[in-house]
Amino acid sequence: MRALAVFSVLLFAVPAMAETRIGVVDLRQALFSSDDARAFSDQLEQDFAGTEEEVRKAQQEARTLQERLQQDGAMMNESEREQLKAEFQEKAQEFSRKKQQLDQTLNSRKQAFLEDARPEVDAAVKELMEEHDLDIILPSETVVYVKPELNLTDALLEKLNQ
């Protein structure tokens, strides 16, 4: 009797699963390939070009001091070597501090962009579901393989660019 019950449940479940329509999107690719993301990226480059140059300059100055210490350190007296070491450490710390500040600011701005874009992405995904009569849209990173016709990333990108 128990086997018959399990069999009947499976018998009715298989047709229901066969009717489920699934689509897949690469949300990250669609979002970061969108026109809005490109404009955002261009704006970031403009806003932080000076800061990035300062970071590169501090990095190069630290490298130069380190190379000088390695090449000429053996020929210097103790006080010169210690002074050069102190300069190097100071420049290395300056580089590290500036790089960390830049990274934090960039990450914060990127996170704000993602949060601002979320409602638009959600609306575009819902439109795709309705247009393609889908029951589920899965993110591509959770799927091992998808038939090309079920990958709706390009359609999502089109909607985001409208």
PyMOL commands that set and color helices and strands:
alter all, ss='L'
color gray80, all
select helices_A, chain A and resi 2-19+27-33+35-75+78-131+140-142+148-150+153-161
alter helices_A, ss='H'
color red, helices_A
select strands_A, chain A and resi 22-25+136-139
alter strands_A, ss='S'
color yellow, strands_A
deselect
rebuild
show_as cartoon
